[in-house]
Amino acid sequence: MRKAVLVTGGAGYIGSHTCLALIREGWRPVVMDTFANSSPEAISRLRSLTGSDIPVCQVDIRDTEACRQVMSQYHCQSVIHFAGLKAVGESQAHALEYYDVNVNGTHSLLKAMTCEGVRHIIFSSSATVYGEPTKLPISEDHPLDPTNPYGRTKLTAEKLIEDVASSSADICFGILRYFNPVGADQSGKIGEDPKGQPNNLMPFIAQVAVGRREYLTVYGDDYSTKDGTGVRDYIHVSDLAIAHLRALEKLVGFDENFVVNLGTGRGYSVLEVLDAFSSVSGRSIPHRFNERRVGDVATVYADPTLARNLLGWKAELGLKEMCRDHWLWQEANPLGYDGEH
């Protein structure tokens, strides 16, 4: 029997791509999601793509007893924890909710794992835990100094996981700090489907290209970069999904705790991404410049050396493939999964 893995937030952007990768390599994902920021249609498409009957439980991770029941019913042996709120701007306006979902939710999940004897957890963290870079590229020993509530909730959840693991030999963890996930599965069947206005660059560009939005606002054209716009480390979501598999294999096989960055090690500016997307889509991307946003920094990119050495993983897909696959998804699904938002 294939090993069952509980995937919290498994209907979301990164969660759905990771479920696809899990199935393709012989694992059995059990999805737990509230669908507050995702669509059940993503699961329907995963089933169609894989021919697999993926169990789905509509459960809030803050409900410890419900989490326990899911783990028990499906005999889950590991957890990949994506569920949470993730918008930097929104976190500043709704800090209490972010701490409740991201921190209390993780506490509840860990409690359920402990009660049910589930030992392994892969946690979806973020490069926002580093805050403003003091050195580049950013390695795992970079100071941790998040500048917004979202980043602070991610760091707090990390510390919670580490403290629980250090107090009990029964919990082992892998913490994965993402840089900027973009792209979509090459099938064009699953992809990023933000509700409301996108918070990230690539989905905003895609919605402009497909005609859902009039233009892209570029915040800042006077940074100390090659073209004055901000530079970030973008990583294809399919590469990111494979990284979760390698992390799970490492954790289950060796019971060694680890924290790793997931990025390509190269940064691209806003205008470079815009030009690349325009090239692969054949669409012009109208854009306007505005003042910098508070808290934004000029350049951020990862040092992915530890992920390569520890997990045997590195990003394989470049900016062209990221834009190509994101456009395949957006063009085929101009209004997202449900065509309602």
FIVORO-481649 format. One line per field, with one value per atom (N, C-alpha, C): x, y, z; residue in one letter. Coordinates in steps of 0.2 Angstrom, whole numbers, padded with zeros to 4 digits. Example, Ala and Ser with C-alpha at 12.3 -4.5 7.8 and 13.67 -1.06 7.14 Angstrom:
// FIVORO-481649
c1 = [0066	0062	0066	0064	0068	0064]
c2 = [-0028	-0022	-0016	-0011	-0005	0000]
c3 = [0039	0039	0039	0035	0036	0039]
code = [A	A	A	S	S	S]
// end
This chain:
// FIVORO-481649
c1 = [0004	0000	0004	0003	0006	0006	0011	0011	0006	0002	-0003	0001	0000	0003	-0003	-0004	-0009	-0006	-0010	-0007	-0012	-0011	-0015	-0014	-0020	-0020	-0018	-0020	-0018	-0022	-0027	-0031	-0028	-0023	-0020	-0015	-0012	-0008	-0002	0002	0008	0006	0001	-0002	-0004	-0008	-0010	-0005	0000	0006	0010	0010	0014	0010	0003	-0001	0000	0001	0002	0009	0014	0020	0021	0017	0017	0014	0008	0005	0009	0013	0017	0023	0025	0030	0028	0021	0019	0017	0016	0013	0006	0002	-0005	-0007	-0008	-0010	-0017	-0018	-0025	-0025	-0030	-0030	-0035	-0032	-0037	-0036	-0042	-0043	-0050	-0050	-0056	-0059	-0055	-0057	-0059	-0056	-0057	-0053	-0047	-0043	-0041	-0045	-0044	-0051	-0050	-0056	-0056	-0062	-0063	-0061	-0062	-0061	-0053	-0049	-0042	-0041	-0045	-0045	-0048	-0053	-0056	-0051	-0048	-0043	-0037	-0035	-0030	-0032	-0038	-0041	-0041	-0042	-0043	-0035	-0031	-0024	-0021	-0022	-0019	-0023	-0029	-0033	-0033	-0032	-0032	-0037	-0040	-0046	-0043	-0042	-0039	-0044	-0043	-0047	-0047	-0052	-0053	-0057	-0054	-0058	-0058	-0064	-0065	-0065	-0058	-0057	-0052	-0054	-0049	-0044	-0038	-0032	-0033	-0036	-0037	-0042	-0045	-0049	-0045	-0042	-0038	-0041	-0047	-0050	-0052	-0054	-0055	-0049	-0043	-0037	-0035	-0036	-0035	-0039	-0045	-0049	-0047	-0045	-0042	-0036	-0031	-0025	-0026	-0031	-0033	-0036	-0041	-0045	-0041	-0036	-0033	-0026	-0024	-0018	-0012	-0012	-0007	-0001	0005	0011	0016	0014	0018	0013	0015	0011	0015	0012	0015	0010	0013	0009	0009	0004	0003	-0002	-0007	-0013	-0011	-0013	-0012	-0014	-0013	-0014	-0007	-0007	0000	0001	-0004	-0003	0000	0006	0010	0005	0003	-0002	-0008	-0011	-0017	-0015	-0009	-0007	-0006	-0004	-0003	-0010	-0015	-0022	-0026	-0024	-0027	-0022	-0018	-0013	-0016	-0021	-0024	-0026	-0029	-0032	-0026	-0020	-0015	-0011	-0011	-0008	-0012	-0019	-0024	-0023	-0023	-0023	-0016	-0011	-0004	0000	-0001	0002	-0002	-0008	-0013	-0015	-0015	-0017	-0011	-0005	0001	0001	0000	0000	-0006	-0011	-0017	-0015	-0011	-0009	-0004	0001	0006	0003	-0002	-0005	-0008	-0012	-0015	-0010	-0005	0001	0003	0005	0007	0002	-0004	-0009	-0010	-0009	-0010	-0003	0002	0009	0011	0009	0012	0018	0024	0031	0034	0032	0036	0031	0034	0031	0035	0033	0036	0033	0036	0032	0034	0029	0029	0030	0037	0039	0040	0044	0045	0051	0054	0060	0058	0052	0050	0053	0055	0057	0064	0068	0074	0074	0068	0068	0072	0074	0079	0086	0088	0094	0100	0104	0111	0117	0115	0120	0117	0120	0117	0122	0120	0114	0112	0106	0103	0104	0108	0109	0105	0104	0100	0103	0109	0112	0111	0107	0106	0102	0103	0099	0091	0087	0080	0077	0074	0071	0065	0060	0054	0051	0049	0047	0039	0036	0028	0025	0019	0015	0016	0015	0015	0022	0027	0034	0035	0032	0033	0029	0023	0019	0023	0026	0030	0035	0039	0045	0042	0037	0034	0032	0029	0027	0033	0039	0045	0047	0048	0050	0046	0040	0035	0037	0038	0039	0046	0051	0057	0057	0053	0053	0049	0044	0040	0045	0049	0053	0059	0061	0067	0065	0058	0055	0053	0053	0050	0054	0056	0059	0054	0048	0043	0041	0044	0042	0049	0049	0054	0052	0056	0053	0058	0055	0059	0055	0059	0056	0059	0055	0056	0055	0060	0059	0059	0053	0052	0054	0056	0057	0051	0050	0044	0042	0037	0034	0030	0031	0027	0026	0023	0022	0016	0015	0010	0012	0008	0009	0009	0013	0013	0007	0003	-0004	-0009	-0007	-0012	-0018	-0019	-0025	-0025	-0019	-0019	-0014	-0016	-0011	-0013	-0011	-0012	-0018	-0023	-0030	-0031	-0028	-0029	-0036	-0039	-0046	-0045	-0049	-0048	-0042	-0039	-0033	-0027	-0023	-0017	-0012	-0009	-0004	0003	0004	0011	0011	0018	0019	0016	0018	0017	0009	0005	-0002	-0005	-0002	-0005	-0003	0003	0005	0000	-0001	-0005	-0012	-0015	-0022	-0022	-0017	-0016	-0016	-0012	-0011	-0017	-0021	-0027	-0033	-0032	-0037	-0042	-0040	-0044	-0043	-0037	-0035	-0031	-0032	-0030	-0023	-0019	-0012	-0009	-0002	0002	0005	0004	0008	0014	0020	0026	0028	0030	0031	0039	0041	0048	0051	0055	0059	0066	0067	0073	0078	0077	0081	0088	0093	0100	0100	0097	0097	0098	0098	0100	0095	0089	0084	0080	0082	0078	0072	0070	0065	0067	0063	0065	0067	0072	0074	0072	0069	0068	0070	0070	0072	0065	0064	0057	0059	0054	0055	0049	0050	0044	0041	0034	0030	0031	0033	0034	0041	0046	0052	0051	0047	0046	0042	0037	0034	0039	0043	0048	0053	0054	0058	0055	0048	0044	0045	0045	0046	0053	0058	0065	0065	0062	0062	0058	0053	0049	0053	0056	0060	0066	0069	0075	0072	0067	0064	0062	0058	0056	0062	0067	0072	0077	0078	0084	0082	0076	0074	0078	0081	0085	0081	0081	0078	0082	0079	0083	0079	0082	0079	0083	0079	0083	0079	0083	0080	0078	0073	0071	0070	0075	0076	0080	0081	0086	0093	0093	0100	0101	0096	0097	0091	0092	0086	0085	0078	0076	0072	0073	0069	0062	0058	0051	0050	0055	0054	0057	0061	0064	0058	0054	0049	0043	0042	0037	0039	0045	0047	0047	0049	0049	0041	0037	0030	0027	0028	0026	0028	0034	0037	0034	0033	0030	0023	0019	0012	0010	0015	0013	0008	0008	0003	0007	0005	0008	0006	0010	0008	0008	0003	0003	0005	0009	0011	0013	0012	0013	0018	0022	0026	0023	0024	0022	0027	0026	0031	0033	0038	0040	0035	0034	0029	0034	0031	0034	0036	0043	0045	0048	0047	0050	0058	0062	0069	0071	0077	0079	0080	0084	0086	0086	0083	0082	0083	0088	0089	0092	0091	0093	0100	0103	0108	0105	0105	0101	0106	0112	0117	0115	0113	0111	0105	0101	0095	0098	0103	0107	0111	0114	0119	0115	0110	0106	0100	0097	0091	0093	0098	0099	0095	0093	0088	0091	0089	0090	0085	0083	0078	0081	0076	0078	0075	0070	0066	0068	0069	0071	0065	0067	0061	0057	0060	0055	0050	0052	0048	0042	0045	0040	0034	0036	0031	0027	0030	0027	0021	0023	0018	0013	0015	0010	0005	0007	0003	-0002	0001	-0004	-0010	-0008	-0014	-0018	-0016	-0020	-0024	-0021	-0025	-0030	-0029	-0034	-0040	-0038	-0042	-0043	-0045	-0045	-0048	-0053	-0056	-0055	-0050	-0048	-0052	-0052	-0055	-0063	-0066	-0073	-0076	-0072	-0075	-0079	-0078	-0082	-0079	-0072	-0068	-0062]
c2 = [-0006	0000	0006	0011	0017	0021	0025	0028	0034	0035	0041	0047	0053	0059	0064	0067	0072	0079	0082	0088	0093	0098	0103	0109	0111	0116	0113	0107	0103	0105	0109	0112	0118	0121	0128	0127	0133	0133	0128	0129	0125	0118	0117	0111	0106	0109	0105	0102	0106	0104	0099	0100	0095	0088	0088	0082	0079	0082	0079	0076	0079	0076	0070	0070	0064	0058	0059	0054	0051	0055	0052	0048	0049	0046	0040	0039	0033	0034	0041	0042	0043	0043	0044	0050	0056	0062	0062	0064	0065	0073	0076	0083	0085	0090	0094	0101	0104	0111	0114	0120	0123	0126	0127	0130	0138	0141	0148	0152	0149	0152	0148	0143	0138	0135	0131	0128	0121	0118	0110	0108	0113	0111	0109	0111	0109	0102	0099	0092	0088	0090	0087	0086	0091	0091	0087	0086	0082	0075	0073	0066	0065	0069	0068	0067	0071	0071	0064	0062	0056	0049	0050	0044	0041	0045	0043	0046	0042	0045	0048	0054	0058	0060	0057	0059	0066	0069	0076	0077	0081	0082	0090	0093	0100	0101	0103	0103	0109	0113	0119	0116	0118	0115	0117	0122	0124	0120	0115	0110	0104	0103	0098	0091	0091	0084	0082	0086	0085	0083	0086	0084	0077	0075	0069	0063	0065	0060	0059	0064	0063	0059	0060	0056	0049	0048	0041	0037	0041	0037	0035	0039	0038	0035	0034	0031	0035	0042	0046	0045	0045	0044	0050	0055	0061	0067	0073	0079	0084	0086	0092	0098	0103	0108	0115	0116	0122	0127	0124	0128	0134	0140	0146	0152	0158	0164	0167	0171	0172	0179	0183	0190	0195	0198	0202	0208	0212	0218	0216	0211	0209	0207	0204	0203	0209	0215	0221	0224	0222	0225	0220	0213	0208	0204	0207	0203	0198	0199	0194	0188	0189	0183	0179	0182	0179	0175	0178	0174	0168	0169	0164	0158	0159	0154	0151	0155	0153	0150	0153	0150	0145	0148	0143	0137	0138	0132	0127	0129	0125	0121	0125	0122	0117	0118	0113	0106	0108	0102	0098	0101	0098	0094	0096	0093	0087	0087	0081	0076	0078	0074	0070	0073	0070	0065	0067	0062	0056	0057	0051	0048	0050	0047	0048	0053	0055	0059	0057	0059	0064	0065	0069	0074	0080	0086	0090	0092	0097	0103	0108	0115	0120	0123	0128	0134	0136	0143	0148	0153	0158	0162	0165	0169	0176	0177	0183	0183	0177	0177	0180	0181	0184	0192	0195	0202	0205	0211	0215	0212	0210	0206	0210	0207	0210	0207	0202	0199	0196	0195	0191	0186	0180	0178	0176	0175	0173	0166	0164	0157	0156	0150	0148	0151	0153	0157	0164	0167	0174	0176	0182	0184	0183	0182	0181	0187	0192	0198	0200	0196	0198	0205	0208	0215	0216	0211	0211	0205	0206	0201	0194	0194	0187	0184	0187	0184	0182	0186	0185	0179	0178	0172	0165	0166	0160	0159	0164	0162	0160	0162	0160	0152	0151	0144	0139	0142	0138	0136	0142	0141	0136	0136	0132	0124	0123	0116	0114	0119	0117	0115	0119	0118	0112	0110	0104	0098	0098	0093	0092	0098	0097	0094	0095	0093	0085	0083	0076	0073	0067	0063	0060	0061	0059	0063	0069	0074	0075	0075	0077	0082	0087	0092	0093	0096	0099	0106	0111	0118	0120	0122	0124	0131	0136	0143	0145	0146	0147	0155	0156	0162	0164	0164	0167	0162	0158	0152	0155	0153	0155	0149	0150	0145	0141	0135	0130	0124	0119	0112	0113	0109	0110	0107	0104	0102	0108	0113	0119	0118	0112	0111	0113	0114	0117	0123	0128	0134	0138	0144	0149	0153	0153	0156	0160	0166	0170	0173	0174	0176	0184	0188	0195	0197	0203	0206	0202	0199	0196	0200	0196	0200	0199	0194	0193	0195	0196	0199	0194	0188	0184	0183	0182	0181	0188	0193	0200	0201	0200	0200	0196	0190	0185	0188	0191	0193	0199	0203	0209	0206	0201	0198	0195	0192	0189	0193	0200	0205	0206	0203	0204	0210	0213	0219	0224	0230	0235	0236	0236	0237	0234	0233	0232	0238	0238	0244	0241	0244	0243	0248	0245	0249	0250	0256	0258	0257	0262	0262	0265	0266	0269	0265	0258	0254	0254	0252	0251	0244	0243	0237	0239	0234	0235	0239	0239	0243	0247	0247	0252	0248	0242	0239	0233	0231	0226	0219	0216	0209	0204	0199	0193	0186	0181	0174	0171	0170	0166	0159	0154	0147	0144	0140	0136	0132	0132	0128	0121	0118	0111	0109	0113	0112	0112	0117	0117	0111	0108	0102	0096	0096	0090	0091	0097	0099	0096	0096	0093	0086	0083	0075	0073	0077	0075	0077	0082	0083	0078	0076	0070	0064	0062	0056	0057	0063	0064	0063	0066	0066	0059	0056	0049	0044	0045	0040	0041	0047	0048	0051	0054	0057	0062	0066	0072	0078	0083	0089	0094	0098	0102	0108	0114	0120	0122	0122	0124	0129	0133	0138	0134	0137	0134	0140	0140	0146	0143	0148	0146	0148	0154	0157	0162	0164	0170	0174	0181	0186	0188	0190	0193	0200	0205	0211	0211	0215	0216	0216	0221	0222	0216	0212	0206	0201	0200	0196	0198	0204	0207	0206	0207	0206	0199	0194	0187	0184	0187	0185	0187	0193	0196	0192	0190	0186	0179	0176	0169	0169	0174	0175	0178	0182	0186	0192	0194	0199	0205	0211	0217	0217	0220	0220	0228	0231	0238	0239	0244	0245	0252	0254	0260	0260	0265	0265	0269	0267	0270	0271	0274	0274	0268	0267	0261	0259	0253	0251	0251	0253	0253	0245	0244	0238	0234	0236	0232	0234	0229	0230	0229	0231	0231	0224	0220	0213	0208	0202	0196	0190	0186	0179	0175	0168	0163	0160	0157	0153	0146	0142	0135	0130	0131	0126	0120	0122	0117	0112	0115	0111	0106	0108	0103	0098	0100	0095	0091	0093	0089	0085	0088	0085	0082	0084	0081	0085	0091	0094	0101	0103	0110	0111	0118	0120	0119	0116	0114	0119	0123	0127	0134	0137	0144	0149	0155	0161	0159	0157	0156	0151	0145	0140	0142	0146	0149	0153	0157	0162	0158	0153	0149	0145	0142	0137	0141	0147	0151	0154	0155	0158	0152	0146	0140	0140	0140	0140	0146	0152	0158	0158	0156	0157	0152	0146	0141	0142	0146	0147	0154	0158	0166	0168	0165	0167	0162	0158	0154	0147	0144	0137	0138	0142	0142	0147	0152	0157	0162	0163	0167	0173	0173	0178	0180]
c3 = [0000	0000	0000	-0004	-0004	0002	0004	0011	0010	0015	0015	0018	0014	0017	0017	0023	0024	0021	0017	0013	0015	0020	0022	0017	0015	0010	0003	0002	-0004	-0010	-0010	-0016	-0018	-0014	-0016	-0021	-0023	-0029	-0028	-0023	-0022	-0020	-0015	-0013	-0018	-0023	-0029	-0033	-0035	-0039	-0035	-0028	-0024	-0024	-0024	-0024	-0030	-0036	-0042	-0042	-0040	-0040	-0035	-0029	-0025	-0028	-0032	-0035	-0040	-0044	-0049	-0047	-0041	-0038	-0033	-0033	-0029	-0022	-0020	-0013	-0014	-0008	-0008	-0004	-0007	-0004	-0001	0005	0008	0009	0005	0005	0011	0015	0020	0018	0017	0015	0017	0018	0019	0013	0008	0001	0002	0008	0008	0003	0001	-0004	-0010	-0011	-0016	-0019	-0024	-0027	-0027	-0026	-0026	-0033	-0038	-0045	-0046	-0042	-0043	-0041	-0036	-0035	-0040	-0043	-0049	-0055	-0056	-0061	-0060	-0053	-0051	-0052	-0050	-0051	-0059	-0063	-0070	-0073	-0071	-0073	-0071	-0065	-0062	-0062	-0063	-0063	-0056	-0051	-0044	-0040	-0036	-0031	-0025	-0025	-0020	-0014	-0008	-0003	-0001	0000	0002	0008	0013	0019	0020	0021	0022	0029	0031	0038	0039	0045	0047	0051	0050	0054	0061	0063	0070	0074	0070	0074	0075	0081	0082	0082	0084	0084	0077	0073	0066	0063	0064	0061	0063	0070	0072	0069	0067	0064	0057	0053	0047	0047	0051	0052	0053	0058	0060	0054	0051	0046	0040	0038	0032	0033	0040	0042	0039	0040	0038	0042	0038	0042	0042	0037	0037	0035	0036	0034	0030	0025	0022	0023	0026	0029	0025	0020	0016	0019	0023	0024	0028	0026	0030	0025	0028	0025	0023	0017	0014	0011	0011	0008	0013	0011	0015	0017	0012	0013	0018	0016	0020	0027	0028	0035	0039	0036	0040	0042	0038	0040	0045	0044	0048	0052	0056	0060	0064	0068	0072	0069	0063	0059	0057	0055	0052	0058	0064	0069	0071	0071	0073	0068	0061	0056	0056	0055	0054	0060	0065	0071	0075	0077	0081	0077	0070	0066	0066	0066	0066	0073	0078	0085	0085	0082	0082	0078	0073	0069	0072	0075	0079	0085	0088	0094	0091	0085	0082	0080	0077	0075	0081	0087	0093	0096	0096	0098	0094	0087	0083	0081	0084	0082	0075	0072	0066	0067	0064	0066	0062	0055	0050	0048	0048	0045	0041	0035	0030	0030	0032	0033	0028	0025	0020	0023	0023	0025	0020	0021	0016	0017	0012	0012	0016	0017	0021	0028	0031	0037	0038	0032	0033	0033	0031	0031	0025	0027	0022	0022	0016	0016	0018	0022	0024	0020	0016	0012	0006	0000	-0005	-0008	-0010	-0010	-0002	-0001	0006	0007	0012	0014	0021	0023	0029	0035	0035	0041	0041	0036	0036	0042	0045	0051	0049	0054	0054	0057	0052	0054	0050	0050	0046	0047	0042	0042	0042	0042	0041	0045	0047	0051	0048	0041	0038	0039	0038	0039	0046	0051	0058	0060	0057	0058	0056	0050	0047	0052	0054	0058	0065	0068	0074	0073	0068	0066	0066	0063	0062	0069	0073	0080	0084	0083	0087	0085	0078	0076	0079	0078	0081	0089	0092	0100	0101	0098	0099	0097	0092	0090	0095	0098	0102	0109	0110	0117	0116	0110	0109	0103	0104	0099	0094	0095	0091	0085	0085	0079	0075	0069	0065	0059	0057	0053	0047	0042	0037	0035	0036	0035	0028	0023	0017	0016	0015	0014	0007	0004	-0003	-0004	-0011	-0013	-0017	-0024	-0027	-0032	-0030	-0034	-0040	-0046	-0052	-0056	-0062	-0067	-0065	-0069	-0068	-0071	-0070	-0073	-0080	-0084	-0091	-0095	-0091	-0094	-0095	-0091	-0091	-0087	-0084	-0080	-0073	-0070	-0063	-0063	-0059	-0059	-0053	-0053	-0048	-0050	-0045	-0046	-0040	-0039	-0034	-0034	-0028	-0027	-0026	-0030	-0029	-0033	-0031	-0035	-0033	-0038	-0036	-0032	-0027	-0023	-0026	-0031	-0033	-0041	-0043	-0050	-0056	-0056	-0062	-0063	-0058	-0059	-0061	-0059	-0061	-0068	-0070	-0077	-0082	-0080	-0084	-0084	-0079	-0080	-0084	-0084	-0089	-0096	-0097	-0104	-0107	-0102	-0104	-0105	-0103	-0103	-0097	-0092	-0086	-0082	-0083	-0080	-0085	-0084	-0089	-0090	-0084	-0084	-0078	-0078	-0072	-0069	-0062	-0059	-0056	-0058	-0056	-0051	-0045	-0039	-0039	-0041	-0040	-0047	-0049	-0055	-0054	-0047	-0045	-0040	-0040	-0036	-0039	-0035	-0038	-0041	-0047	-0051	-0058	-0062	-0069	-0073	-0071	-0074	-0070	-0063	-0058	-0055	-0057	-0054	-0050	-0045	-0040	-0043	-0040	-0042	-0037	-0040	-0036	-0039	-0034	-0036	-0038	-0044	-0046	-0047	-0045	-0045	-0048	-0053	-0056	-0051	-0050	-0045	-0046	-0052	-0053	-0050	-0051	-0047	-0040	-0037	-0030	-0028	-0032	-0030	-0029	-0034	-0033	-0027	-0025	-0019	-0013	-0013	-0007	-0007	-0013	-0013	-0010	-0012	-0010	-0003	0000	0007	0011	0008	0012	0012	0007	0006	0011	0012	0016	0024	0025	0032	0034	0030	0032	0032	0027	0027	0032	0035	0040	0046	0047	0053	0056	0051	0052	0051	0056	0055	0050	0046	0042	0040	0038	0036	0029	0024	0018	0014	0010	0005	-0001	-0005	-0011	-0016	-0020	-0025	-0031	-0036	-0041	-0040	-0036	-0035	-0040	-0044	-0049	-0048	-0049	-0048	-0055	-0056	-0062	-0060	-0064	-0062	-0064	-0062	-0064	-0072	-0075	-0082	-0086	-0083	-0086	-0087	-0081	-0081	-0086	-0086	-0090	-0097	-0099	-0106	-0108	-0104	-0105	-0106	-0102	-0102	-0109	-0110	-0117	-0123	-0122	-0128	-0129	-0123	-0124	-0125	-0123	-0124	-0131	-0133	-0139	-0138	-0132	-0129	-0127	-0128	-0125	-0118	-0113	-0106	-0104	-0105	-0103	-0095	-0094	-0087	-0085	-0079	-0077	-0070	-0070	-0064	-0058	-0052	-0046	-0041	-0036	-0030	-0027	-0024	-0021	-0015	-0014	-0008	-0002	0004	0010	0012	0013	0015	0009	0003	-0003	-0003	-0005	-0005	-0013	-0014	-0021	-0024	-0020	-0023	-0018	-0020	-0015	-0020	-0018	-0021	-0017	-0018	-0013	-0015	-0010	-0010	-0010	-0015	-0015	-0014	-0012	-0011	-0006	0000	0005	0002	-0002	-0005	-0009	-0013	-0018	-0014	-0009	-0005	-0001	0002	0007	0004	-0001	-0004	-0011	-0014	-0020	-0025	-0024	-0028	-0030	-0037	-0039	-0044	-0045	-0050	-0057	-0061	-0068	-0073	-0071	-0076	-0076	-0081	-0081	-0082	-0083	-0083	-0089	-0095	-0101	-0100	-0096	-0095	-0090	-0085	-0080	-0083	-0087	-0091	-0096	-0099	-0104	-0101	-0095	-0092	-0088	-0086	-0082	-0088	-0094	-0099	-0101	-0102	-0104	-0099	-0093	-0088	-0089	-0089	-0089	-0095	-0101	-0107	-0108	-0105	-0105	-0100	-0094	-0089	-0087	-0092	-0091	-0085	-0082	-0076	-0070	-0071	-0065	-0066	-0060	-0060	-0061	-0058	-0057	-0062	-0065	-0069	-0066	-0059	-0055	-0052	-0052	-0049	-0053]
code = [M	M	M	R	R	R	K	K	K	A	A	A	V	V	V	L	L	L	V	V	V	T	T	T	G	G	G	G	G	G	A	A	A	G	G	G	Y	Y	Y	I	I	I	G	G	G	S	S	S	H	H	H	T	T	T	C	C	C	L	L	L	A	A	A	L	L	L	I	I	I	R	R	R	E	E	E	G	G	G	W	W	W	R	R	R	P	P	P	V	V	V	V	V	V	M	M	M	D	D	D	T	T	T	F	F	F	A	A	A	N	N	N	S	S	S	S	S	S	P	P	P	E	E	E	A	A	A	I	I	I	S	S	S	R	R	R	L	L	L	R	R	R	S	S	S	L	L	L	T	T	T	G	G	G	S	S	S	D	D	D	I	I	I	P	P	P	V	V	V	C	C	C	Q	Q	Q	V	V	V	D	D	D	I	I	I	R	R	R	D	D	D	T	T	T	E	E	E	A	A	A	C	C	C	R	R	R	Q	Q	Q	V	V	V	M	M	M	S	S	S	Q	Q	Q	Y	Y	Y	H	H	H	C	C	C	Q	Q	Q	S	S	S	V	V	V	I	I	I	H	H	H	F	F	F	A	A	A	G	G	G	L	L	L	K	K	K	A	A	A	V	V	V	G	G	G	E	E	E	S	S	S	Q	Q	Q	A	A	A	H	H	H	A	A	A	L	L	L	E	E	E	Y	Y	Y	Y	Y	Y	D	D	D	V	V	V	N	N	N	V	V	V	N	N	N	G	G	G	T	T	T	H	H	H	S	S	S	L	L	L	L	L	L	K	K	K	A	A	A	M	M	M	T	T	T	C	C	C	E	E	E	G	G	G	V	V	V	R	R	R	H	H	H	I	I	I	I	I	I	F	F	F	S	S	S	S	S	S	S	S	S	A	A	A	T	T	T	V	V	V	Y	Y	Y	G	G	G	E	E	E	P	P	P	T	T	T	K	K	K	L	L	L	P	P	P	I	I	I	S	S	S	E	E	E	D	D	D	H	H	H	P	P	P	L	L	L	D	D	D	P	P	P	T	T	T	N	N	N	P	P	P	Y	Y	Y	G	G	G	R	R	R	T	T	T	K	K	K	L	L	L	T	T	T	A	A	A	E	E	E	K	K	K	L	L	L	I	I	I	E	E	E	D	D	D	V	V	V	A	A	A	S	S	S	S	S	S	S	S	S	A	A	A	D	D	D	I	I	I	C	C	C	F	F	F	G	G	G	I	I	I	L	L	L	R	R	R	Y	Y	Y	F	F	F	N	N	N	P	P	P	V	V	V	G	G	G	A	A	A	D	D	D	Q	Q	Q	S	S	S	G	G	G	K	K	K	I	I	I	G	G	G	E	E	E	D	D	D	P	P	P	K	K	K	G	G	G	Q	Q	Q	P	P	P	N	N	N	N	N	N	L	L	L	M	M	M	P	P	P	F	F	F	I	I	I	A	A	A	Q	Q	Q	V	V	V	A	A	A	V	V	V	G	G	G	R	R	R	R	R	R	E	E	E	Y	Y	Y	L	L	L	T	T	T	V	V	V	Y	Y	Y	G	G	G	D	D	D	D	D	D	Y	Y	Y	S	S	S	T	T	T	K	K	K	D	D	D	G	G	G	T	T	T	G	G	G	V	V	V	R	R	R	D	D	D	Y	Y	Y	I	I	I	H	H	H	V	V	V	S	S	S	D	D	D	L	L	L	A	A	A	I	I	I	A	A	A	H	H	H	L	L	L	R	R	R	A	A	A	L	L	L	E	E	E	K	K	K	L	L	L	V	V	V	G	G	G	F	F	F	D	D	D	E	E	E	N	N	N	F	F	F	V	V	V	V	V	V	N	N	N	L	L	L	G	G	G	T	T	T	G	G	G	R	R	R	G	G	G	Y	Y	Y	S	S	S	V	V	V	L	L	L	E	E	E	V	V	V	L	L	L	D	D	D	A	A	A	F	F	F	S	S	S	S	S	S	V	V	V	S	S	S	G	G	G	R	R	R	S	S	S	I	I	I	P	P	P	H	H	H	R	R	R	F	F	F	N	N	N	E	E	E	R	R	R	R	R	R	V	V	V	G	G	G	D	D	D	V	V	V	A	A	A	T	T	T	V	V	V	Y	Y	Y	A	A	A	D	D	D	P	P	P	T	T	T	L	L	L	A	A	A	R	R	R	N	N	N	L	L	L	L	L	L	G	G	G	W	W	W	K	K	K	A	A	A	E	E	E	L	L	L	G	G	G	L	L	L	K	K	K	E	E	E	M	M	M	C	C	C	R	R	R	D	D	D	H	H	H	W	W	W	L	L	L	W	W	W	Q	Q	Q	E	E	E	A	A	A	N	N	N	P	P	P	L	L	L	G	G	G	Y	Y	Y	D	D	D	G	G	G	E	E	E	H	H	H]
// end
